[in-house]
């Protein structure tokens, strides 16, 4: 592989990560507030179809993205109502919604399947795009890829450096303390769940209007992306920059599957295509294995220096969810 091909490939990895980043950051915001939106997979499919349909009907890319965000917000509002107001199981409701949204996407999208529609074009940044190496890697993308870079920084700054962001963390860690400090826990959980859903809902039209332009129904290749988003959220430890690394890592694995195929002709192409998914699961297991008792017993048999290095590595990967994630809050308790 030539240097130019490698550079363009890595640039493609950044572009392909944009929808994952919107999904992961949106879900991170939602879960930071103490709510799990497990409808993510179906929601992304439905917003991809709806965003493409809206853009096809109106000729407006902006309306397509707006439709995707609206669908994400609407699904998240159902999740919020059932989990916050009705105090139902977030796992059960999320799973049912994921199946419902997926089937709706396939059913309602039948009339537009395979049609050609609007698509985002590249928007090189004058001056910066001419910089050797970095110009090709960072400054020759479409607008949503640039927006994904900004989203990472904005989410980190909001969560870590602003007072509302600190309160957001309190909603998921200790809602009782947040309530005592004057927060309306239910209202803020509603707001962050819907806002997170709207951000994650943009992942759909980013696929159908940019990364994988068009709507192709069951062969769109999007079914399962929502579960990967949920996995990357956990891998990211509910932190924007670490979540971004997870999104880039997954897209890199997918790209490597394409690159390695000509070099490994005896390996069935399906193996390399699905390899990123089990590898992501393995990575997720490493994130959560650090506190296992059996691992501590196994490490105790190793030399101290080796044990210390392994423990340090696992500690760096370890991620702890918000303490009140998925736990209904009752102001009268």
Secondary structure, 3 states (H helix, E strand, C coil): CCHHHHHHHHHHHHHHHHHHHHHHHHHHHHHHCCCCCCCHHHHHHHHHHHHHHHHHHHCCHHHHHHHHHHHHHHHHHHHHHHHHHCCCCHHHHHHHHHHHHHHHHHHHCHHHCCCCCCCCCCCCCCCHHHCCCHHHHHCCCCHHHHHHHHHHHHHHHHHHHCHHHHHHHHHHHCHHHHHHCCCCHHHHHHHHHHHHHHHHHHHHHHHHHHHCCCCCHHHCCCCCHHHHHHHHHHHCCCCHHHHHHHHHHHHHHHHHHHHHHCCCCCCCHHHHHHHHHHHHHHHHHHHHCCCCHHHHHHHCCCCHHHHHHHHHHHHHHCCCCCCCCCCCCCCCC
